[in-house]
Amino acid sequence: MSVIVCGNNSQYQISMPSGMIHVVPTEIDRNRFSGRSIKHVACGERFTTFVTDDNRVFSCGLNKSMQTGVLGSEDVIWRVEEVHFHNEKEKPKINYATAGSSHTIMTTVNNEIYCTGSNYFGQCGFGEETTKVFLSRLPQESFSTDAGTIAKVVCGGDETLFLTYTGRVWVTGRNKYGQLVS
């Protein structure tokens, strides 16, 4: 599939060469993804994550909280970069990504969950003791033993919702305005 972008590019979140607003829809050159096709796109606040047909992850844009998953000291990833996991030999096969304001949650073909970015409100599921996570696998034990396998994950601004195949919903993150439904 092709990726067509338009809008604000002030943090290079739509991966266009200039950090300007693009009002005309423009196709992103597939060479930026090493010629791979894109099967899924997740837009966060001033950053974007792309999942390819062969289950690799690419990202660009604001990276102050490591929300792109791209390691480095840069606050802005100005071109599309491939996300490299800790153990490249056992690189997880990502099939889906969702993004909040400053965090990204990814699921694998084996139903594992990986998180990267801000965890200030516990939105990555690691509790509030850890304010920032980098490509960390969320242990299945984080959910109760009868939770079932996670079927879908959706991020809001500073919150994440996990839906299981059994229809149960697990929530984590900021609840200042009741967004987690208490």
C-alpha positions as CSV (number, residue, x, y, z in Angstrom):
1,M,0.0,0.0,0.0
2,S,1.0,3.6,-0.5
3,V,1.1,6.2,2.2
4,I,-0.2,9.6,1.3
5,V,0.3,12.4,3.8
6,C,-0.7,16.0,4.3
7,G,-0.8,18.5,7.2
8,N,1.6,19.8,9.8
9,N,5.2,18.7,9.4
10,S,6.8,21.0,12.0
11,Q,8.4,18.0,13.8
12,Y,8.8,16.0,10.6
13,Q,5.9,13.8,11.7
14,I,4.7,13.2,8.1
15,S,8.3,12.6,6.9
16,M,8.4,15.3,4.2
17,P,11.8,16.9,3.5
18,S,10.9,20.4,4.8
19,G,9.4,21.0,8.3
20,M,6.5,22.9,6.9
21,I,2.7,22.4,6.5
22,H,1.8,20.4,3.5
23,V,-1.7,21.2,2.2
24,V,-1.5,19.0,-0.9
25,P,-1.7,15.3,-0.3
26,T,1.7,13.8,-1.2
27,E,2.8,10.1,-1.5
28,I,5.8,9.1,0.7
29,D,8.4,7.4,-1.4
30,R,8.6,3.7,-0.7
31,N,12.3,3.9,-0.7
32,R,12.1,5.5,2.7
33,F,10.9,2.1,4.0
34,S,13.6,0.2,2.0
35,G,11.0,-0.6,-0.7
36,R,8.5,-2.3,1.7
37,S,4.8,-1.8,1.6
38,I,3.0,-0.3,4.6
39,K,0.1,-2.2,6.1
40,H,-0.6,0.0,9.1
41,V,0.0,3.6,10.2
42,A,-0.4,5.0,13.8
43,C,-0.3,8.8,14.3
44,G,0.7,10.2,17.7
45,E,1.1,13.8,18.8
46,R,3.7,15.0,16.3
47,F,5.1,11.6,15.4
48,T,4.1,8.7,13.2
49,T,4.7,4.9,13.3
50,F,4.5,2.7,10.2
51,V,4.2,-1.1,10.2
52,T,5.3,-2.9,7.0
53,D,3.9,-6.0,5.3
54,D,6.9,-8.0,6.6
55,N,6.2,-6.8,10.2
56,R,8.9,-4.3,10.6
57,V,8.4,-0.9,12.2
58,F,9.5,2.5,11.0
59,S,9.0,5.9,12.7
60,C,9.6,9.6,12.4
61,G,8.8,12.9,14.2
62,L,9.0,14.1,17.8
63,N,11.1,11.7,20.0
64,K,11.6,13.6,23.3
65,S,10.1,10.7,25.2
66,M,11.5,8.0,22.9
67,Q,7.9,7.5,21.6
68,T,9.2,6.7,18.1
69,G,11.2,3.8,19.4
70,V,14.3,5.1,17.5
71,L,17.3,5.1,19.8
72,G,19.5,8.1,19.9
73,S,19.9,11.5,21.4
74,E,17.8,13.3,18.9
75,D,14.6,15.0,20.0
76,V,13.2,14.9,16.5
77,I,13.6,12.0,14.0
78,W,13.5,14.1,10.8
79,R,13.4,11.1,8.3
80,V,11.8,7.7,8.5
81,E,14.0,5.4,10.6
82,E,13.6,1.7,11.2
83,V,13.0,0.8,14.8
84,H,15.6,-1.6,16.1
85,F,14.7,-3.8,19.1
86,H,17.1,-4.8,21.8
87,N,17.7,-8.3,20.5
88,E,17.9,-8.1,16.8
89,K,18.3,-11.9,16.5
90,E,14.9,-12.4,18.1
91,K,13.3,-9.3,16.6
92,P,9.5,-9.4,17.3
93,K,7.2,-9.5,14.3
94,I,5.0,-6.4,14.8
95,N,1.6,-6.6,13.2
96,Y,-0.1,-3.5,14.7
97,A,0.8,-0.2,16.4
98,T,-1.3,2.4,18.1
99,A,-0.1,5.8,19.4
100,G,-1.0,8.2,22.2
101,S,0.3,11.7,22.8
102,S,3.8,10.5,23.6
103,H,3.8,6.7,23.7
104,T,3.4,3.8,21.2
105,I,2.1,0.3,21.9
106,M,2.8,-2.4,19.4
107,T,1.4,-6.0,19.2
108,T,3.2,-8.9,17.6
109,V,2.0,-11.9,15.6
110,N,2.5,-13.9,18.8
111,N,0.3,-11.6,20.9
112,E,3.2,-10.0,22.7
113,I,2.9,-6.3,23.6
114,Y,5.8,-3.8,23.3
115,C,5.7,-0.3,24.6
116,T,7.9,2.7,24.0
117,G,7.7,6.4,25.1
118,S,6.3,8.2,28.1
119,N,4.9,6.3,31.0
120,Y,4.4,9.3,33.2
121,F,0.8,8.4,33.9
122,G,1.3,4.6,33.7
123,Q,-0.1,4.6,30.1
124,C,2.4,1.9,29.0
125,G,1.2,-0.5,31.7
126,F,4.4,-0.4,33.9
127,G,2.9,1.6,36.8
128,E,4.0,5.2,37.5
129,E,7.4,4.2,38.9
130,T,8.9,4.2,35.4
131,T,8.4,7.5,33.6
132,K,9.9,6.5,30.3
133,V,10.2,3.1,28.6
134,F,12.1,2.1,25.5
135,L,10.9,-0.9,23.5
136,S,10.0,-2.9,26.5
137,R,7.8,-6.0,26.4
138,L,4.8,-5.8,28.7
139,P,4.7,-9.1,30.7
140,Q,1.4,-11.0,30.2
141,E,1.4,-11.3,34.0
142,S,0.5,-7.6,34.1
143,F,-3.1,-8.8,33.4
144,S,-4.9,-11.2,35.7
145,T,-4.6,-14.9,35.0
146,D,-8.1,-15.1,33.6
147,A,-7.8,-12.0,31.4
148,G,-7.3,-14.0,28.2
149,T,-5.2,-13.1,25.2
150,I,-5.1,-9.5,24.1
151,A,-7.1,-9.0,20.9
152,K,-6.7,-5.3,20.4
153,V,-4.9,-2.3,21.9
154,V,-6.0,1.3,21.5
155,C,-4.2,4.4,22.8
156,G,-5.7,7.7,23.8
157,G,-3.7,10.8,24.7
158,D,-2.2,9.5,28.0
159,E,-4.1,6.2,28.3
160,T,-4.2,2.7,26.8
161,L,-7.0,0.2,26.6
162,F,-6.5,-3.5,26.1
163,L,-9.4,-5.6,24.8
164,T,-9.2,-9.4,25.2
165,Y,-10.7,-12.1,23.0
166,T,-13.1,-12.9,25.9
167,G,-14.4,-9.3,25.8
168,R,-12.7,-8.0,28.9
169,V,-11.2,-4.5,28.8
170,W,-8.1,-3.5,30.8
171,V,-7.2,0.2,31.1
172,T,-4.1,2.0,32.3
173,G,-2.9,5.6,32.3
174,R,-4.2,9.1,33.1
175,N,-7.7,9.3,34.6
176,K,-7.9,13.0,35.5
177,Y,-11.2,13.5,33.6
178,G,-12.7,10.0,34.0
179,Q,-11.4,8.8,30.6
180,L,-10.6,5.4,32.0
181,V,-14.2,4.9,33.3
182,S,-13.9,4.1,37.0
